[in-house]
Amino acid sequence: MPPARPPGPKNPPIIGNLYAFRSNPIGFLTNAAREYGDLVYFRVMRQHMYLVNHPDYVRDILVSNQGNFIKSRALQRAKVLLGEGLLTSEGQHHLRQRRLVQPAFHRERLAGYASAMSECAMWWRERWQAGSTLDVSTEMPHLTLSIVAKTLFSADVQSEASEIGTAMTTVLQMFRLLLMPFSEYLEKLPLPYVRRFEKARARLDATIYGLIRERRKSGEDSGDLLSMLLFARDEEKDDARMNDEEVRDEALTLFLAGHETTANALTWTWYLLSQHPEVERRLHAEIDNVLQGHAPELADIPQLRYAEMILAEALRLYPPAWAIGRMAVAPFELGGAQIPAKSICILSPYLVQRDPRWFPDPEKFDPERWTPEAREARPKFSYFPFGGGARVCIGERFAWMEGVIVMAAIAQKWRLRLAPDQQVEPLPLITLRVKNGLRMIIEARV
């Protein structure tokens, strides 16, 4: 007999669990995992879905059998925005592009980015005024946008940050509609949401193609990612170079992914610190002791250990990539169940990282979970905010360095207090944003 289908919620006729899954995806998946265990089956329209909720199963999909899986519908549909960039491409094209992009994230390159990260963060914090109330969920994307533009493209986009941020928000909001069944046909119609999406995409393209055009005209090798993309030669294809569209796809992917995810992580970090003054006090003590009044530098990062632990715990509770989807190419056995070809497996860092088996009292914000001893005691894929396997986030080390430097620079001067009369809830789009923003009061440290 073939392996049994795993348990799961009832699937209403025709639409299955489409409404429940789309209206409250985190709540639906959380309840499914709690009620049905480590492998849950449900259906969305005609699509077979499997929620994977155990570190061993996550490893099987992302590492042990990664060749049998491709990106799910969400990222396949993302090609309408990102083209064939690293996040969406598959097979040999993905391997080629990753090989060409990887040198931009080598250790020696990362060392050169640290000073630009610190410079941007210090400049940004000086704009703030004591007693003012800011939407941190807007401030952080603008800051990280300036960092990724400076470090990876040697560009200053601060004058455009507001427009780019608005376009990014529009793209993320509209993207949920583009995942609807038959959206491939709907996007060809002159519907209002389609026009908004196309306008936002055109705004982002204008920035990226403008940078490409200026760099090609100058012929200058600035030693940044954009230069590497423009001048990289594929030794396996007669030293062929990327055309403008290929450069655009990779540049836009890193431009967006490189600032959106880190901005979300920092936004949630400030919220968590505002709710845990004892953790905040220890962070301030570490920053004062290590920095001694100067701006954070690359050499300071190994000594900012508690800051890194805080960031790791924020990423545990509120991972920007809150769900990862993979589609099975061929039938696959997992946990005693047969996963048919073309089924979607959902791997949720948000769920696995809140599992009390791996993180006791999981809702508690506790940076002490990230001592070396505590890390070693847990299964590897009980924590995977950057994915894993061959498609692990190429910018992971960049993100860790940026997060620690920005946190140190801002917390050196300011405390951020949660403004009254607001309910803080996660908003699960492609990334995990804060629903309705995050207003915080800026207080000067004494």
C-alpha positions in Angstrom: 0.0 0.0 0.0 1.2 3.6 -0.7 2.0 5.8 2.3 -1.1 7.5 3.8 -1.9 11.1 3.2 -1.1 13.2 6.3 -3.9 14.6 8.4 -5.3 18.1 7.9 -8.3 20.4 8.0 -11.5 19.6 6.0 -11.3 20.9 2.4 -14.6 22.5 1.3 -15.6 21.7 -2.3 -14.1 23.5 -5.2 -12.1 26.3 -3.3 -10.7 24.1 -0.6 -9.1 26.3 2.1 -8.5 29.2 -0.2 -10.4 31.7 1.9 -9.1 30.7 5.3 -5.5 30.5 4.0 -5.6 33.9 2.2 -7.5 35.9 4.8 -5.3 34.9 7.8 -2.4 32.8 6.6 -0.4 32.8 9.8 -3.5 32.0 11.9 -4.5 29.2 9.6 -1.1 27.6 9.5 -0.5 28.0 13.2 -3.9 26.3 14.0 -3.2 23.5 11.4 0.2 22.8 12.9 -1.1 22.8 16.5 -4.0 20.5 15.6 -2.5 18.1 13.1 1.3 18.0 13.8 4.5 18.1 11.8 3.1 17.3 8.3 -0.3 18.7 7.4 -2.3 18.3 4.2 -4.8 20.8 2.8 -6.0 22.0 -0.5 -6.3 25.5 -2.1 -8.5 25.2 -5.2 -7.0 22.2 -7.0 -3.5 22.8 -5.5 -2.3 20.1 -3.1 -0.5 21.8 -0.1 1.6 20.3 2.6 2.6 22.3 5.7 6.1 21.1 6.9 6.7 21.7 10.5 9.7 19.7 11.7 13.4 20.6 11.3 14.2 17.2 9.9 11.6 17.6 7.2 12.8 21.1 6.4 16.3 19.7 6.0 15.1 17.0 3.7 13.5 19.5 1.4 16.0 22.4 1.5 19.2 20.3 1.6 19.0 16.5 1.3 16.6 16.4 -1.7 16.8 20.0 -2.9 17.2 18.8 -6.5 13.6 17.6 -6.5 12.1 21.0 -5.6 11.7 24.3 -7.4 10.3 27.6 -6.2 6.5 27.6 -5.6 3.9 29.6 -7.4 4.5 32.7 -5.3 8.0 33.2 -6.6 7.2 31.9 -10.1 4.6 34.7 -10.2 7.2 37.1 -8.9 8.9 37.0 -12.3 6.4 39.7 -13.4 8.5 42.0 -11.2 11.9 40.4 -10.7 12.3 38.6 -14.1 14.9 35.9 -14.0 16.8 37.1 -10.9 18.4 34.9 -8.3 15.2 34.7 -6.2 13.1 33.4 -9.1 15.3 31.7 -11.6 15.9 27.9 -11.7 18.3 25.3 -12.9 21.4 26.2 -14.9 20.5 29.8 -15.2 20.3 30.2 -11.4 23.6 28.4 -11.0 25.2 30.7 -13.6 23.8 33.9 -12.0 24.7 32.9 -8.5 28.3 32.2 -9.6 28.5 35.6 -11.2 27.0 37.5 -8.2 28.7 35.5 -5.4 32.0 37.5 -5.4 30.1 40.6 -4.4 29.5 39.0 -1.0 32.9 37.5 -0.3 34.4 38.4 3.1 36.9 41.0 1.7 34.0 42.8 -0.1 31.8 42.8 3.0 34.6 44.5 4.9 34.5 47.4 2.5 30.7 47.7 3.0 30.9 48.2 6.8 32.0 51.8 6.7 29.3 52.8 4.2 26.7 51.1 6.5 27.9 53.0 9.5 28.1 56.3 7.6 24.5 56.0 6.4 23.2 55.0 9.9 25.0 57.8 11.6 23.7 60.3 9.1 20.2 59.0 9.4 20.1 59.1 13.2 21.2 62.8 13.2 18.0 63.6 11.3 15.9 62.6 14.3 14.8 64.9 17.1 14.2 64.1 20.7 10.5 64.0 21.5 9.4 63.5 17.9 7.2 60.6 16.9 8.2 58.6 13.8 6.8 55.6 11.9 9.8 53.3 12.3 8.3 50.9 9.7 8.9 53.7 7.2 12.2 55.0 8.6 14.0 51.7 8.6 13.2 50.9 4.9 14.5 54.3 3.9 17.7 53.8 5.9 18.4 50.3 4.5 17.5 51.5 1.0 20.2 54.1 1.3 22.7 51.5 2.6 22.0 48.9 -0.2 22.2 51.7 -2.9 25.5 52.9 -1.5 27.2 49.6 -0.8 26.0 47.6 -3.8 25.5 50.3 -6.4 27.7 53.3 -5.2 24.6 55.4 -5.6 22.8 58.0 -3.5 19.1 57.5 -3.7 18.0 59.4 -0.6 16.2 62.0 -2.7 14.2 59.1 -4.3 13.7 57.1 -1.1 10.2 58.1 -0.5 9.0 57.4 -4.0 10.9 54.0 -4.1 9.4 53.1 -0.7 5.9 53.9 -1.9 6.5 51.8 -5.0 7.8 48.9 -3.0 4.7 49.0 -0.7 2.4 49.0 -3.7 4.2 46.1 -5.3 3.9 44.0 -2.1 0.3 44.8 -1.6 -0.6 44.1 -5.2 1.4 40.9 -5.3 -1.1 39.1 -3.1 -3.7 39.8 -5.9 -1.4 38.5 -8.5 -1.3 35.1 -6.7 -5.0 34.7 -7.1 -6.2 31.9 -9.4 -6.3 33.0 -13.1 -4.3 36.2 -12.3 -2.1 35.4 -15.3 -5.2 36.4 -17.4 -6.4 39.2 -15.1 -3.0 41.1 -15.3 -3.6 41.6 -19.0 -6.8 43.6 -18.3 -6.8 47.3 -17.6 -7.9 46.8 -14.0 -7.1 49.5 -11.3 -4.8 47.2 -9.2 -3.0 46.0 -12.4 -2.3 49.6 -13.4 -1.0 50.5 -9.9 1.3 47.5 -10.0 2.6 48.4 -13.5 3.2 52.0 -12.4 5.1 50.9 -9.3 7.2 48.4 -11.4 8.0 51.2 -13.9 9.1 53.4 -11.0 11.5 50.8 -9.7 12.8 50.0 -13.3 13.5 53.7 -13.8 15.9 53.7 -10.9 17.7 50.5 -11.8 17.9 51.1 -15.6 19.1 54.7 -14.8 22.0 53.3 -12.7 22.9 50.8 -15.4 22.8 53.4 -18.1 25.0 55.8 -16.1 27.6 53.1 -15.4 27.7 51.8 -18.9 28.2 55.4 -20.2 31.1 56.0 -17.8 32.7 52.6 -18.3 33.9 52.9 -14.7 34.5 49.9 -12.5 33.5 51.1 -9.0 34.2 47.7 -7.4 30.6 47.4 -6.4 28.0 44.8 -7.3 26.7 46.8 -10.3 30.2 46.9 -11.8 30.6 43.2 -11.2 27.4 42.4 -12.9 28.2 44.7 -15.9 31.8 43.4 -16.3 31.4 39.8 -15.2 32.3 37.2 -17.9 30.9 33.7 -18.0 33.9 31.5 -18.6 31.6 28.6 -19.5 29.9 30.6 -22.2 32.8 32.1 -24.2 33.2 35.0 -21.7 29.7 36.2 -22.5 28.5 39.2 -20.5 25.0 39.9 -19.1 22.8 42.1 -21.2 20.9 45.1 -19.6 17.8 43.0 -18.8 19.8 40.3 -17.0 21.7 43.0 -15.0 18.4 44.6 -14.3 16.8 41.4 -12.9 19.7 40.7 -10.6 20.1 44.3 -9.5 16.4 44.8 -8.8 16.3 41.5 -6.9 19.1 42.5 -4.6 18.0 46.1 -4.4 14.6 45.1 -3.1 15.4 42.0 -1.1 18.5 43.6 0.3 16.7 46.4 2.0 13.2 45.1 2.6 14.1 42.1 4.7 16.7 43.9 6.9 14.3 46.9 7.4 11.6 44.5 8.6 14.0 42.8 11.0 15.2 46.1 12.5 11.6 47.4 12.8 10.6 44.4 14.8 13.8 44.7 16.9 13.0 48.2 18.0 9.5 47.1 18.9 10.8 44.2 21.0 13.4 46.4 22.7 10.7 48.9 23.7 8.9 46.1 25.4 11.9 44.7 27.3 13.8 47.5 29.1 16.2 45.1 30.9 17.4 43.8 27.5 17.6 47.4 26.2 19.8 48.4 29.2 22.2 45.6 28.6 22.4 46.5 24.9 23.2 50.1 25.8 25.9 49.0 28.3 27.5 46.9 25.6 27.4 49.6 23.0 28.9 52.2 25.4 31.7 49.8 26.5 32.6 48.7 23.0 32.2 51.9 21.0 33.5 54.4 23.6 31.7 57.2 21.8 32.9 56.5 18.2 30.8 55.3 15.3 30.5 51.5 14.9 33.2 49.9 12.7 33.8 46.5 11.2 36.3 45.7 14.0 33.6 46.4 16.6 31.2 43.7 15.4 32.8 40.7 17.2 32.5 42.6 20.5 28.9 43.5 19.9 27.9 40.0 20.8 24.7 40.8 22.7 23.5 43.0 19.9 23.8 40.1 17.5 21.9 37.9 20.0 19.1 40.4 20.1 18.9 40.5 16.3 18.9 36.7 16.2 16.0 36.5 18.7 14.0 39.2 16.7 14.5 37.1 13.6 13.3 34.0 15.4 10.0 35.7 16.5 9.4 37.8 13.3 11.4 36.3 10.4 11.0 38.6 7.3 10.8 35.5 5.1 8.0 34.1 7.2 7.1 31.3 4.8 9.1 29.5 2.1 7.4 27.6 -0.6 8.8 24.7 -2.7 7.1 22.7 -5.4 7.9 19.0 -5.8 9.1 18.1 -9.3 8.7 14.3 -8.8 6.8 12.3 -6.2 8.5 12.4 -2.9 8.2 10.5 0.4 8.4 12.6 3.6 7.6 11.5 7.1 5.9 8.4 5.9 3.6 10.3 3.5 3.7 10.4 -0.3 4.0 13.9 -1.6 2.7 13.9 -5.3 4.6 15.8 -8.0 3.5 19.5 -8.4 2.5 19.6 -4.7 3.5 22.7 -2.8 5.4 22.3 0.5 5.2 25.3 2.9 8.1 25.7 5.3 7.4 28.4 7.8 10.3 29.8 9.9 7.6 31.7 11.8 6.0 28.5 12.9 9.0 26.2 13.4 10.9 29.0 15.3 8.0 29.3 17.8 7.8 25.5 18.5 8.1 24.9 22.2 10.1 21.7 21.5 13.0 23.7 20.3 12.3 27.0 22.0 10.7 26.6 25.5 8.3 29.5 26.4 8.5 30.4 22.7 6.5 33.7 22.8 9.1 35.1 25.2 11.7 37.5 23.8 15.0 36.1 25.3 18.3 36.8 23.6 20.0 34.3 25.9 18.7 31.6 23.6 21.7 32.5 21.3 24.6 31.5 23.5 26.9 29.0 21.7 25.7 26.2 24.1 22.0 26.9 23.5 22.6 26.9 19.7 24.3 23.5 19.8 21.5 21.9 21.8 18.9 22.5 19.0 18.3 20.8 15.6 19.9 22.8 12.8 16.7 23.6 10.9 14.8 24.6 14.0 16.0 28.1 12.9 16.2 29.1 9.3 15.3 32.8 8.7 17.6 32.8 5.6 16.5 29.5 4.2 19.1 26.8 3.6 20.8 24.6 1.1 22.0 25.8 -2.3 19.5 28.6 -2.3 20.3 30.0 1.1 20.1 33.8 1.0 23.2 35.1 -0.8 23.2 38.2 1.4 23.0 36.6 4.8 26.4 37.8 6.1 25.6 41.2 4.6 22.3 41.3 6.6 23.9 40.3 9.9 26.6 42.9 9.6 24.1 45.6 8.6 21.7 44.8 11.4 24.3 45.0 14.1 25.9 48.2 12.8 22.6 50.0 12.4 21.3 48.9 15.8 24.5 50.0 17.5 24.6 53.4 15.7 21.0 54.3 16.6 20.9 52.8 20.1 24.1 54.7 20.9 22.2 58.0 20.8 18.4 57.2 21.1 15.8 55.1 22.9 12.7 54.3 20.9 9.4 54.1 22.9 6.2 52.7 21.6 3.7 55.4 21.0 0.4 54.9 22.9 -2.9 53.6 21.5 -1.7 51.3 18.8 -2.0 47.6 18.4 1.1 45.9 16.9 0.3 43.0 14.6 2.3 41.2 11.9 1.2 41.7 8.3 2.2 38.6 6.2 2.8 39.8 2.7 5.8 38.4 0.8 7.7 39.6 3.9 6.5 40.1 7.4 5.7 43.7 7.9 4.0 45.5 10.8 0.3 46.1 10.1 -0.6 49.8 10.1 2.9 50.9 10.8 4.9 51.3 14.0 4.8 54.7 15.6 7.6 55.3 18.1 8.7 58.2 20.3 12.3 59.2 20.0 14.1 59.8 23.4 17.6 61.0 23.8 19.8 58.7 26.0 21.3 60.5 28.9 
